[in-house]
């Protein structure tokens, strides 16, 4: 399988589109997920401009961070004992996203934005861990209260039932 592709450029003066073949693309690669009927099929987009790729990646990261913060708000607002599954799932997703930032996006972003984003992710992950621990402690406390209540009921039944 050859590694050929096309580079498409629009000339602003003549409004003509120029197609240039290239063999080794270097840049940020995007694989489109949505397709429309009666349109050109695109398998891969390579963004060569560093500024454009940086803007796209920053927008992706900010969108995902806002998703995690909304999820954290929902977890904090609902204080039910059944939230441990959602907290665990959010914690796993947050750690995967942190690793994706480190492995895939560091080479496209600057050091300041990367460090700031990783600090935000670390705070988010720590907050999720604290919520998971609190939820675990609350469930343990509820279980202790239930067992003590039932043990006391059994003790009362044994002492009140005296026969011949």
C-alpha positions as CSV (number, residue, x, y, z in Angstrom):
1,X,0.0,0.0,0.0
2,X,1.5,3.3,-1.0
3,X,1.5,6.3,1.3
4,X,0.4,8.8,-1.3
5,X,-2.0,11.6,-0.6
6,X,-3.1,15.0,-1.9
7,X,-2.4,18.4,-0.7
8,X,-5.1,20.9,-1.6
9,X,-4.5,24.6,-1.8
10,X,-6.7,27.4,-2.9
11,X,-5.0,30.3,-4.6
12,X,-6.5,33.5,-3.2
13,X,-5.8,35.6,-6.4
14,X,-7.3,33.4,-9.1
15,X,-9.7,31.4,-6.8
16,X,-8.4,28.2,-8.4
17,X,-7.9,25.0,-6.4
18,X,-4.5,23.4,-6.8
19,X,-3.9,19.7,-6.2
20,X,-0.4,18.6,-5.3
21,X,0.6,15.0,-4.5
22,X,2.9,14.3,-1.6
23,X,4.3,11.2,-0.1
24,X,5.2,11.8,3.6
25,X,2.7,13.9,5.5
26,X,4.0,15.6,8.6
27,X,1.5,17.3,10.9
28,X,-1.5,16.7,13.1
29,X,-3.7,13.9,11.7
30,X,-7.5,13.9,12.0
31,X,-9.8,11.0,11.0
32,X,-13.3,12.3,10.4
33,X,-16.1,10.4,11.9
34,X,-19.2,11.9,10.3
35,X,-20.0,11.6,6.7
36,X,-22.6,13.2,4.5
37,X,-24.4,11.7,1.5
38,X,-23.4,13.0,-1.9
39,X,-20.1,14.4,-0.7
40,X,-16.4,13.6,-1.1
41,X,-15.2,10.7,1.0
42,X,-12.3,11.8,3.3
43,X,-10.3,9.2,5.2
44,X,-7.7,11.3,6.8
45,X,-6.9,15.0,7.2
46,X,-3.4,16.2,7.9
47,X,-3.1,19.7,9.2
48,X,0.4,21.0,8.4
49,X,0.0,24.5,10.0
50,X,1.3,24.4,13.6
51,X,-0.9,27.3,14.7
52,X,-4.1,25.7,13.3
53,X,-3.3,22.3,14.8
54,X,-2.5,24.0,18.1
55,X,-5.9,25.8,18.1
56,X,-7.8,22.6,17.2
57,X,-6.1,20.6,20.0
58,X,-6.6,23.3,22.5
59,X,-10.3,23.4,21.6
60,X,-10.6,19.6,22.0
61,X,-8.8,19.7,25.4
62,X,-11.0,22.6,26.7
63,X,-14.2,20.8,25.6
64,X,-13.1,17.6,27.4
65,X,-12.1,19.5,30.5
66,X,-15.5,21.2,30.7
67,X,-17.1,17.8,30.3
68,X,-15.1,16.5,33.3
69,X,-15.9,19.5,35.4
70,X,-19.6,19.2,34.7
71,X,-19.4,15.5,35.6
72,X,-17.7,16.4,38.9
73,X,-20.4,19.0,39.7
74,X,-23.1,16.3,39.1
75,X,-21.2,13.9,41.4
76,X,-20.9,16.5,44.1
77,X,-24.5,17.6,43.9
78,X,-25.9,14.0,44.2
79,X,-24.9,12.6,47.5
80,X,-26.3,9.1,46.9
81,X,-24.5,6.0,47.9
82,X,-24.8,4.5,44.4
83,X,-22.5,7.0,42.7
84,X,-19.3,4.9,43.2
85,X,-19.7,3.4,39.8
86,X,-20.0,6.7,38.0
87,X,-17.1,8.1,40.0
88,X,-14.9,5.1,39.1
89,X,-15.8,5.5,35.4
90,X,-15.1,9.2,35.5
91,X,-11.7,8.6,37.2
92,X,-10.7,6.0,34.6
93,X,-11.7,8.4,31.8
94,X,-9.8,11.3,33.3
95,X,-6.6,9.3,33.8
96,X,-6.9,8.0,30.2
97,X,-7.3,11.6,28.9
98,X,-4.3,12.7,31.0
99,X,-2.2,10.0,29.4
100,X,-3.5,11.0,25.9
101,X,-2.4,14.6,26.5
102,X,1.0,13.4,27.5
103,X,1.5,10.9,24.7
104,X,-0.2,12.6,21.8
105,X,-0.6,16.3,22.2
106,X,2.6,17.5,24.0
107,X,4.5,17.7,20.7
108,X,1.9,20.1,19.2
109,X,1.3,22.3,22.3
110,X,3.6,24.7,24.1
111,X,5.0,23.9,27.6
112,X,2.9,26.5,29.4
113,X,-0.5,25.3,28.1
114,X,0.6,21.6,28.6
115,X,1.7,22.2,32.2
116,X,-1.4,24.2,33.0
117,X,-3.7,21.5,31.5
118,X,-1.9,18.7,33.3
119,X,-2.2,20.6,36.6
120,X,-5.9,20.9,36.0
121,X,-6.2,17.2,35.2
122,X,-4.2,16.3,38.4
123,X,-6.6,18.4,40.5
124,X,-9.6,16.9,38.8
125,X,-8.3,13.3,39.3
126,X,-7.5,14.0,43.0
127,X,-11.0,15.4,43.6
128,X,-12.5,12.3,42.0
129,X,-10.4,10.1,44.2
130,X,-11.5,12.0,47.3
131,X,-15.1,11.7,46.2
132,X,-14.6,7.9,45.7
133,X,-13.1,7.6,49.1
134,X,-15.9,9.6,50.8
135,X,-18.5,7.4,49.0
136,X,-16.7,4.3,50.1
137,X,-16.6,5.5,53.7
138,X,-20.3,6.5,53.6
139,X,-21.2,3.0,52.3
140,X,-19.1,1.3,55.0
141,X,-20.8,3.5,57.7
142,X,-24.3,2.6,56.3
143,X,-23.4,-1.1,56.4
144,X,-22.1,-0.9,60.0
145,X,-25.3,0.9,61.1
146,X,-27.5,-1.8,59.3
147,X,-25.6,-4.7,60.8
148,X,-25.7,-3.1,64.3
149,X,-29.4,-2.5,64.0
150,X,-30.2,-6.1,63.0
151,X,-27.8,-7.5,65.6
152,X,-29.7,-5.4,68.3
153,X,-33.0,-6.7,67.0
154,X,-31.9,-10.3,67.2
155,X,-30.6,-9.7,70.7
156,X,-33.9,-8.2,71.8
157,X,-35.8,-11.2,70.3
158,X,-33.6,-13.7,72.2
159,X,-34.0,-11.9,75.5
160,X,-37.8,-11.5,75.3
161,X,-38.6,-15.1,74.2
162,X,-38.4,-17.1,77.4
163,X,-40.3,-20.3,77.4
164,X,-40.9,-23.0,79.9
